[in-house]
């Protein structure tokens, strides 16, 4: 099988990449092999399947066509996956491209075995010079060829850098509340007067910089008039407020999501009725709070806070709580 070392290497590296992604996803080999897996392996396997004979294409033509075809094949596989239940996700793309590389490499090996004078890749500088007809071309053409080679190498170096050092294109903050079990259910939506309710407040910083967050928790009683499309706030009380500084955390597209900061928050409501618990999040600067209008349970005239949250002008979360009498 020494004569098929190139195709066997593609099969081996494709299987190795799949194993690395599922066993050790943080391994740096993932990015190194992944570049070839996407931009070279599919085209090379396909070209050698179509043209197994040595005389059909020379080495430079095979290499150039391999890159070009890979750039065409990979998006086509993604397009097909987009119309399947699996979608364009890591696992379907990995399995589809891996299967393509392995299948066509195997078929290319079979075709090589059944033709006269098959193409056997050899690293031969003199042969490459001969294919380039280096000694026959003019000095200007030599200069242009060197410039072209440098441009190609620079392009791939740039591509490798972009892949290995991705720039976050979108900056945002994750703000969420969970039930006391740490899941997105089992919220304390029905309580009795004086009964404790517990939620988990979570924040994840994807802003690309350190951010000082300020959280306000308001207890609100309001009604909404569907005829006039107006919200009337009858009562609102500041339950709690705190701040936390968080360093930026990279976005994890694939793999296990992990929290950055979470806080157990326990509250009680001492008046029956239908209430809303609003969690408001502010960044960098603590918002000024209007002075209390009176001393009735820290009631304030900050109704605009909640109206802005309803309109989406403030990053906020809401929990409806039905409080019954004992």
C-alpha positions in Angstrom: 0.0 0.0 0.0 3.1 2.3 -0.1 2.0 3.5 -3.5 -1.2 4.8 -2.0 0.4 6.6 0.9 -1.3 9.9 0.1 -4.9 8.6 0.1 -4.2 6.4 3.1 -3.0 9.4 4.9 -6.2 11.3 4.1 -8.3 8.4 5.5 -6.1 8.2 8.6 -6.2 12.0 9.3 -10.0 12.1 8.7 -10.6 9.4 11.3 -8.1 11.0 13.6 -9.8 14.4 13.4 -13.2 12.8 14.2 -11.7 11.1 17.2 -9.9 14.3 18.4 -13.1 16.4 18.2 -15.1 13.9 20.3 -12.3 12.8 22.7 -10.2 15.9 23.1 -11.9 18.9 21.5 -9.4 21.5 22.9 -6.4 19.7 21.2 -4.6 22.1 18.9 -4.4 19.3 16.2 -8.1 19.8 15.7 -7.4 23.1 13.9 -4.3 22.0 12.1 -5.9 18.8 10.6 -9.3 20.6 10.2 -7.9 23.1 7.7 -6.8 20.3 5.4 -10.0 18.3 6.1 -12.1 21.1 4.7 -9.9 22.8 2.1 -7.9 20.0 0.6 -8.9 16.4 1.4 -12.3 16.4 -0.4 -10.9 17.8 -3.7 -7.8 15.6 -3.6 -9.7 12.4 -3.1 -12.2 13.3 -5.8 -9.5 14.4 -8.3 -7.6 11.1 -7.9 -10.8 9.1 -8.2 -11.6 10.9 -11.6 -8.0 10.9 -12.9 -6.1 7.9 -11.6 -3.6 7.8 -14.5 -0.2 9.6 -14.2 -0.5 11.2 -17.7 -3.9 12.7 -17.1 -2.8 15.5 -14.8 0.6 16.6 -13.5 1.2 17.1 -9.8 0.7 20.9 -9.8 -2.6 20.6 -11.6 -3.8 18.0 -9.1 -2.8 20.2 -6.2 -4.5 23.3 -7.7 -7.7 21.4 -8.6 -7.7 19.8 -5.2 -8.0 23.2 -3.4 -10.5 24.5 -5.9 -12.8 21.5 -5.8 -12.6 21.3 -2.0 -13.9 24.9 -1.8 -16.8 23.8 -4.1 -17.5 20.4 -2.5 -17.7 21.6 1.1 -20.4 24.2 0.7 -22.4 21.8 -1.5 -22.4 19.2 1.3 -23.5 22.0 3.7 -26.3 23.0 1.3 -27.6 19.4 1.2 -27.4 19.1 5.0 -29.5 22.3 5.3 -32.4 20.5 3.7 -32.2 17.5 6.0 -33.4 17.1 9.6 -29.8 17.2 10.8 -29.1 20.7 9.6 -25.7 22.5 9.4 -24.2 21.5 12.7 -20.8 20.2 13.8 -21.6 16.5 13.9 -23.5 16.2 10.5 -20.8 18.2 8.7 -18.0 16.2 10.4 -19.6 12.9 9.5 -20.6 13.9 6.0 -17.2 15.3 5.0 -15.4 12.4 6.7 -17.5 9.9 4.9 -16.8 11.8 1.6 -13.1 11.8 2.1 -12.9 8.1 3.1 -15.2 6.8 0.4 -13.6 8.7 -2.5 -10.1 8.0 -1.2 -11.0 4.2 -1.1 -12.5 4.4 -4.6 -9.4 6.3 -5.9 -7.2 3.5 -4.5 -9.3 0.9 -6.3 -9.0 2.8 -9.6 -5.3 3.2 -9.2 -4.9 -0.6 -8.8 -6.8 -1.2 -12.0 -5.0 1.2 -14.5 -1.7 1.1 -16.2 0.8 3.8 -15.1 -1.2 5.1 -12.1 -0.4 8.4 -10.5 2.0 7.9 -7.6 2.8 11.1 -5.7 6.5 11.7 -5.1 8.1 14.8 -3.6 10.6 15.7 -6.3 11.8 19.3 -6.5 13.4 18.7 -9.9 10.2 17.2 -11.3 8.3 20.2 -10.1 10.8 22.5 -11.8 10.3 20.5 -15.0 6.5 20.8 -14.8 6.9 24.5 -14.3 9.4 24.6 -17.3 11.5 26.8 -15.0 14.6 26.8 -17.3 12.5 27.7 -20.4 10.5 30.7 -19.1 11.6 34.3 -19.2 13.0 36.2 -16.2 9.7 38.2 -15.9 7.7 35.0 -15.8 10.0 33.6 -13.1 9.4 36.8 -11.0 5.7 36.6 -11.5 5.6 32.9 -10.6 7.6 33.6 -7.4 5.2 36.4 -6.5 2.2 34.1 -7.2 3.6 31.4 -4.9 4.3 33.9 -2.2 0.8 35.3 -2.5 -0.7 31.7 -2.2 1.4 31.0 0.8 0.5 34.3 2.4 -3.2 33.6 1.7 -3.1 30.3 3.4 -1.1 31.7 6.3 -3.8 34.4 6.7 -6.6 31.8 6.5 -4.9 29.6 9.2 -4.5 32.6 11.5 -8.1 33.6 11.1 -9.3 30.1 11.8 -7.0 29.7 14.8 -7.7 33.2 16.2 -11.4 33.8 15.5 -12.7 37.3 16.2 -15.9 37.5 18.0 -18.3 39.4 15.6 -21.2 39.9 18.0 -21.0 41.1 21.6 -23.8 40.5 24.1 -24.6 39.4 27.6 -26.5 36.3 28.7 -29.0 37.1 31.4 -31.3 34.3 32.7 -33.2 32.9 35.7 -33.7 29.3 36.5 -35.8 27.3 38.9 -34.2 26.2 42.2 -33.2 22.9 40.6 -31.0 24.8 38.1 -33.3 24.1 35.2 -35.6 26.3 33.0 -38.7 25.1 34.8 -40.1 24.6 38.3 -40.3 28.4 38.9 -42.0 29.6 42.1 -45.1 31.0 40.3 -47.6 30.1 43.0 -46.9 31.1 46.6 -48.7 32.0 49.8 -48.2 35.3 51.6 -44.9 35.1 53.5 -43.8 31.9 51.7 -40.2 31.7 50.3 -39.6 31.5 46.6 -36.1 30.7 45.2 -34.7 31.3 41.7 -31.2 31.2 40.3 -30.0 34.4 38.6 -27.3 33.9 35.9 -25.1 36.3 33.9 -22.5 35.4 31.2 -20.3 38.2 29.8 -19.7 37.9 26.0 -19.0 41.6 25.6 -15.3 41.2 24.8 -14.3 43.2 27.8 -14.7 43.3 31.6 -18.1 44.6 32.5 -19.5 45.8 35.8 -23.1 44.7 36.0 -25.9 46.2 38.2 -29.0 44.1 38.9 -32.3 45.5 40.3 -35.2 43.3 41.4 -38.6 44.9 41.5 -42.0 43.6 42.7 -44.7 45.0 40.4 -48.4 45.0 40.3 -49.8 46.2 37.0 -52.7 45.8 34.5 -52.7 46.1 30.7 -55.6 47.6 28.8 -55.9 45.7 25.5 -58.3 48.3 24.1 -56.0 51.3 24.6 -52.8 49.3 24.6 -51.7 51.0 27.8 -49.9 49.6 30.8 -50.9 50.9 34.3 -48.5 50.3 37.2 -50.5 50.3 40.4 -47.7 49.4 42.8 -43.9 48.7 42.5 -41.4 48.0 45.2 -37.6 47.6 45.0 -36.9 44.2 46.5 -33.1 44.1 46.1 -30.1 45.3 44.1 -26.5 44.3 43.7 -23.5 44.5 41.3 -20.9 42.1 40.0 -17.9 42.5 37.7 -17.2 39.8 35.2 -14.3 39.2 32.8 -15.2 38.4 29.2 -15.9 34.7 28.3 -15.6 33.2 24.8 -18.7 32.1 23.0 -19.0 28.2 22.9 -20.8 27.2 19.7 -20.3 23.5 20.2 -19.6 21.5 23.3 -21.0 21.7 26.9 -22.2 25.1 28.0 -21.0 26.2 31.4 -22.3 29.1 33.6 -20.0 32.0 34.4 -21.8 33.5 37.4 -25.0 32.4 39.2 -26.7 33.5 42.4 -29.4 31.9 44.4 -32.0 34.5 45.2 -34.8 33.9 47.7 -37.7 36.2 48.1 -41.0 36.6 49.9 -44.1 38.6 49.1 -46.3 39.8 52.0 -49.3 40.9 50.0 -51.8 38.6 48.1 -52.5 39.2 44.5 -51.1 38.7 41.0 -47.5 40.1 41.0 -44.6 40.3 38.6 -41.0 40.0 39.7 -38.8 42.0 37.3 -35.1 41.5 37.1 -33.4 44.5 35.4 -29.8 44.4 34.2 -27.6 47.5 33.6 -24.0 47.6 32.4 -21.0 49.7 33.4 -22.9 52.5 35.3 -25.3 52.2 38.1 -28.6 53.9 37.2 -29.8 56.6 39.5 -32.9 55.6 41.5 -35.6 58.2 42.2 -36.1 59.0 45.9 -39.0 57.2 47.5 -42.3 59.0 47.4 -43.0 57.8 50.9 -42.0 55.2 53.4 -44.6 52.6 52.3 -42.4 49.5 51.7 -39.8 51.5 49.7 -42.4 52.4 47.2 -40.9 54.7 44.5 -42.1 56.8 41.5 -39.7 54.8 39.2 -42.5 53.4 37.1 -40.6 54.4 33.9 -38.1 51.7 34.8 -40.7 49.0 34.3 -42.2 50.7 31.3 -38.8 50.8 29.6 -38.3 47.1 30.4 -41.7 46.3 28.9 -40.7 48.2 25.7 -37.3 46.3 25.6 -35.2 49.4 26.3 -33.7 47.6 29.3 -32.3 44.1 29.4 -34.8 42.4 31.7 -36.5 39.2 32.8 -40.0 38.7 34.3 -41.5 36.1 36.6 -45.3 36.0 37.1 -46.2 35.1 40.7 -49.7 34.4 42.0 -49.7 35.0 45.8 -52.6 33.6 47.8 -53.8 34.3 51.3 -53.0 31.7 54.0 
